[in-house]
Amino acid sequence: MRERQSQTRRRFLAAAGVASTTALAGCSGILGSGGSDSDDRPTLADFRGSGEIVSDRPVPGGTSIEDLPDLEGELSIYLGGGEGGRYTTLIDLLDQYYDGFTASTQTQPSSQLANVIVDEYESGTTQADVFWSVDAGSLAYVAENGATLELSSNARSMVGDDRFVTDQWAGVAGRSRAVPYNTNQFSADEIPTSVDEIATADRFTESIGWAPTYGAFHGFVTAMRQLRGDDGTREWLNNMLEQNPARYGSEYAAVSQGIANGEVGLGLTNHYYPILVFANSPDAPLDLAFTENDAGAFVNTAGASVLDGASDADLADLFVRHLLSAEAQEFLATRGFAFPMIDGVEPVGPLPTIEELSPPELDLQSLSDVQPTIELLEDVGILS
């Protein structure tokens, strides 16, 4: 097992091969075993991505959409981030699956939308039924301000790991912090298992890319504050500044692409961003490593909650259950390379499971404490 872990952590992309985000064709039945090829409803093939690392996947386990009550009615969804349009694509598939269901969406950055939701709740003008966000911090912020309703036990029980569910929100797609690197500039053995060494080792000076204005980076720094305190985090940030890192606007199209292009040697991103870049450029000299037991390895989750003031709270709760269905989890795992949140659906290809990683112990509710992170980043001169 240790040997496999080492391989998966260090050489994911080389083993992954080409993975596209387009759908397969020709599979019948919602789970590929017959039953819905006689109508126009989407099948498993429509939910699942395609490519070498997807082609041999088994039929996913868990609760199928066919085993859930029908979605029926109109639903308004606030999307905190949209993962490059994938979330709206999944909503469209559910919309197509049910004749009597229609969903409308509004997308903004997760932290910004969380503030909107709290303001609407406090003024009694809640406009949406569901908050689906890319990070647990914004979900926790909305819940802590009383703007959510308790999820049903049917919804909560679908999440396989207690770390990723509360009575107010349920995780639907896990993401780990990771260290993508250019294989022409560094070997796997040169990538450390500690973010501290990245911030201090001379071999990384002027070779690091980061996106300090990006929400995922703020979550990472917030996690570090919870683990080592503000003073320890300040020291790490100042050490990073001494490394003269290249500054990018995002971790996906910028940091990860910059590493693939050779502009920088390594970076700090969510694990799936470099995989998405590699899916479009399979010959890129790009690989992925994970640190251990520090903020550079913490696992966050996208999740969903039902808003207090929802026009149809039961429909909203049922929608959350659909996000945790076998088909939706297969969609998020194979199109966005997220860690599934239910038992019976595995991560794609050689990507390790969450259990094979070494994340620090951290209460995801604590990630709502973002404002002191922003103030710290401003104080050390990273944000203006």
Salt bridges, closest charged atoms under 4 A:
ASP39 OD2 - ARG41 NE 3.06
GLU83 OE2 - ARG175 NH2 3.14
GLU150 OE2 - ARG156 NH1 3.67
ASP161 OD2 - ARG163 NH2 2.68
ASP196 OD1 - ARG228 NH1 2.88
GLU197 OE2 - ARG203 NH2 2.88
ASP230 OD1 - ARG225 NE 2.75
GLU251 OE1 - ARG177 NH1 2.98
ASP287 OD2 - ARG11 NH1 2.71
GLU292 OE2 - ARG9 NH1 3.10
GLU330 OE2 - ARG48 NE 2.67
GLU330 OE2 - ARG57 NE 2.79
GLU356 OE2 - ARG4 NH1 2.46
ASP369 OD2 - ARG225 NH2 2.89
ASP379 OD2 - ARG234 NH1 2.75
